[in-house]
Amino acid sequence: MWKNSNGWFFTAVLAVVSLAVVSCGTKKAALDGTAVSGGRSDVVERAVVDANELKGKVLAAQTDADCMSSKIRFTLSSGQKDLSVSGSLRMKRDEVIRIQLTAFGLMEVGRLEFTKDYVLLMDRMNKEYIKAGYADVGFLRANGLDFYTLQALFWNRLFIPGRQTVDRSALDCFAVAFQDASAAPCLTLERGGMEYLWTVDKASGRITSVDMTYSGTPSAKTTVRCAYDGFEPLGDKQFPTDITLTLKSTALKGADGVAVNIAIDKPEADGDWETFTSVSGKYKQVSVEELMKRLMKL
């Protein structure tokens, strides 16, 4: 059972790394100072000020903790297939993201580790692992998607593909938009064939979701949404304790409608743990291509 479930687990997480998704879904009004109608300079200037204030608020709301450690409840859903296990999420900024899954809360059955140089997936039950560099995956390489993009998703932060961080000087890369007068504001970004959209809480500046869209061909479209909820203190800022990833794709058989929920229990800024995983010689390395062939048969 676990071997089959492990395939679904990797499908969902791979989607987060390789992603792409949808914008708000309705026509948006730009607030970058260049597309405000009416012809009044004071209206244009106010729109620019509002947009810049919002961008600054979003940047200021992001947690500045360097480490995070917590027990989690990991739930994967796809049609009639469901998997819910306990585990842990551990992160060190600019170094590693690690998810460990345990059966019955006792035995580790799977581990997924993202570092700056590679992705490591370990199947503890079957003594197999996958280790691949980001540059080894053509789609990721072509679109500038790497560890720092994924890190921003897990840390509830803004990102620009190909850049390590987003500071105040990079905020001009983002546009601000509203679906309508009463809707939450959004920050948008386009890079290559991908579109990104961050929905934010106007009062706090916290990111409540990020949508990503990629259309490889007219018939192959991938959509991923990462939604955040249940914010609790981590350091001096707030951190989401409920993260839900939802994937829709016509490019991968069986991937449509896959959802992953990570329920985080009392996050702590704890970095007192081994940073990187060493793989035992008892494990057999398998290729990404081999795993993908298995997924196509699920």
Backbone hydrogen bonds, N-H to C=O, Kabsch-Sander energy under -0.5 kcal/mol:
donor,donor_aa,acceptor,acceptor_aa,energy
5,S,1,M,-2.2
6,N,2,W,-3.3
7,G,3,K,-1.2
8,W,4,N,-1.3
9,F,5,S,-2.5
10,F,6,N,-2.3
11,T,7,G,-2.1
12,A,8,W,-2.1
13,V,9,F,-2.0
14,L,10,F,-3.2
15,A,11,T,-1.9
16,V,12,A,-1.2
17,V,13,V,-1.7
18,S,14,L,-3.0
19,L,15,A,-1.6
21,V,195,E,-0.9
21,V,213,T,-0.7
22,V,212,M,-0.8
29,A,178,F,-1.7
30,A,28,K,-0.6
31,L,176,V,-2.1
37,S,35,A,-0.6
39,G,36,V,-0.5
41,S,39,G,-0.5
44,V,40,R,-1.9
45,E,41,S,-2.8
46,R,42,D,-2.3
47,A,43,V,-2.2
48,V,44,V,-2.0
49,V,45,E,-2.4
50,D,46,R,-2.9
51,A,47,A,-2.3
52,N,48,V,-2.6
53,E,49,V,-2.7
54,L,50,D,-2.2
55,K,51,A,-2.4
56,G,52,N,-2.3
57,K,53,E,-2.1
58,V,54,L,-2.4
59,L,55,K,-2.2
60,A,56,G,-2.2
61,A,57,K,-1.6
62,Q,58,V,-0.7
62,Q,59,L,-0.8
68,M,91,M,-2.3
69,S,268,E,-2.3
70,S,89,L,-1.7
71,K,265,D,-0.8
72,I,87,G,-2.3
73,R,263,A,-1.9
74,F,85,V,-3.2
75,T,73,R,-0.6
75,T,261,N,-2.6
76,L,83,L,-3.4
77,S,259,A,-2.9
78,S,81,K,-2.5
81,K,78,S,-2.5
82,D,80,Q,-0.6
83,L,76,L,-2.6
85,V,74,F,-2.6
86,S,102,T,-1.0
87,G,72,I,-1.5
88,S,100,Q,-2.3
89,L,70,S,-2.6
90,R,98,R,-2.5
91,M,68,M,-2.9
92,K,96,V,-2.4
93,R,66,D,-3.5
95,E,92,K,-2.3
96,V,92,K,-1.9
97,I,114,F,-2.1
98,R,90,R,-2.9
99,I,112,L,-2.9
100,Q,88,S,-2.4
101,L,110,G,-2.9
102,T,86,S,-2.8
103,A,107,M,-3.0
106,L,103,A,-2.2
107,M,103,A,-1.6
109,V,101,L,-2.8
110,G,101,L,-1.4
111,R,122,M,-1.9
112,L,99,I,-2.8
113,E,120,L,-3.1
114,F,97,I,-3.0
115,T,113,E,-0.5
115,T,118,Y,-2.6
116,K,95,E,-0.6
119,V,132,A,-2.8
120,L,113,E,-3.1
121,L,130,I,-2.6
122,M,111,R,-3.2
123,D,128,E,-3.3
124,R,109,V,-1.6
124,R,122,M,-0.8
125,M,109,V,-0.9
127,K,123,D,-0.8
128,E,123,D,-1.7
129,Y,284,K,-2.2
130,I,121,L,-2.4
132,A,119,V,-2.0
136,D,133,G,-1.2
137,V,134,Y,-1.4
138,G,136,D,-0.7
141,R,137,V,-2.3
142,A,138,G,-2.6
143,N,139,F,-1.6
144,G,141,R,-0.9
145,L,140,L,-2.1
149,T,146,D,-0.6
150,L,146,D,-1.8
151,Q,147,F,-2.9
152,A,148,Y,-1.8
153,L,149,T,-1.4
154,F,150,L,-2.0
155,W,151,Q,-2.2
156,N,152,A,-0.6
156,N,153,L,-0.7
157,R,152,A,-2.8
162,G,144,G,-1.2
163,R,160,I,-2.4
167,D,165,T,-0.5
170,A,167,D,-1.7
171,L,168,R,-1.2
173,C,170,A,-1.8
174,F,171,L,-1.7
175,A,188,T,-2.0
177,A,186,C,-2.6
178,F,29,A,-0.9
183,A,180,D,-1.0
186,C,177,A,-2.6
187,L,198,W,-2.6
188,T,175,A,-2.7
189,L,196,Y,-2.1
191,R,194,M,-2.3
194,M,191,R,-2.3
195,E,213,T,-1.8
196,Y,189,L,-3.0
197,L,211,D,-2.3
198,W,187,L,-3.1
199,T,197,L,-0.6
199,T,209,S,-2.2
200,V,185,P,-2.3
201,D,206,R,-2.8
202,K,200,V,-0.6
205,G,201,D,-3.0
208,T,199,T,-2.7
209,S,199,T,-1.4
210,V,226,C,-2.1
211,D,197,L,-3.1
212,M,224,V,-2.3
213,T,20,A,-1.0
213,T,21,V,-1.0
213,T,195,E,-2.3
214,Y,20,A,-0.7
214,Y,222,T,-2.0
215,S,193,G,-0.9
216,G,214,Y,-0.6
216,G,220,A,-1.4
217,T,220,A,-1.3
220,A,217,T,-1.3
221,K,219,S,-0.5
222,T,214,Y,-2.8
223,T,248,K,-3.6
224,V,212,M,-1.8
225,R,246,T,-2.1
226,C,210,V,-2.6
227,A,225,R,-0.5
227,A,244,T,-2.8
228,Y,208,T,-2.8
229,D,242,D,-1.8
232,E,239,F,-2.8
234,L,237,K,-2.8
237,K,234,L,-1.4
238,Q,61,A,-0.5
239,F,232,E,-3.3
241,T,229,D,-1.1
241,T,230,G,-0.8
242,D,229,D,-1.6
243,I,262,I,-2.1
244,T,227,A,-2.3
245,L,260,V,-3.3
246,T,225,R,-2.5
247,L,258,V,-3.5
248,K,223,T,-2.8
250,T,221,K,-1.9
255,A,252,L,-2.0
257,G,247,L,-1.5
258,V,247,L,-0.7
258,V,255,A,-1.7
259,A,77,S,-2.8
260,V,245,L,-3.0
261,N,75,T,-3.0
262,I,243,I,-3.1
263,A,73,R,-2.6
263,A,261,N,-0.6
264,I,241,T,-3.0
264,I,262,I,-0.7
265,D,71,K,-2.7
266,K,264,I,-0.7
268,E,69,S,-2.0
270,D,268,E,-2.0
271,G,269,A,-0.5
273,W,271,G,-1.7
283,Y,280,S,-1.7
284,K,127,K,-2.7
286,V,129,Y,-2.6
291,L,287,S,-1.9
292,M,288,V,-2.7
293,K,289,E,-2.0
294,R,290,E,-1.6
295,L,291,L,-2.3
296,M,292,M,-2.0
297,K,293,K,-0.6
297,K,294,R,-1.1
298,L,295,L,-1.4
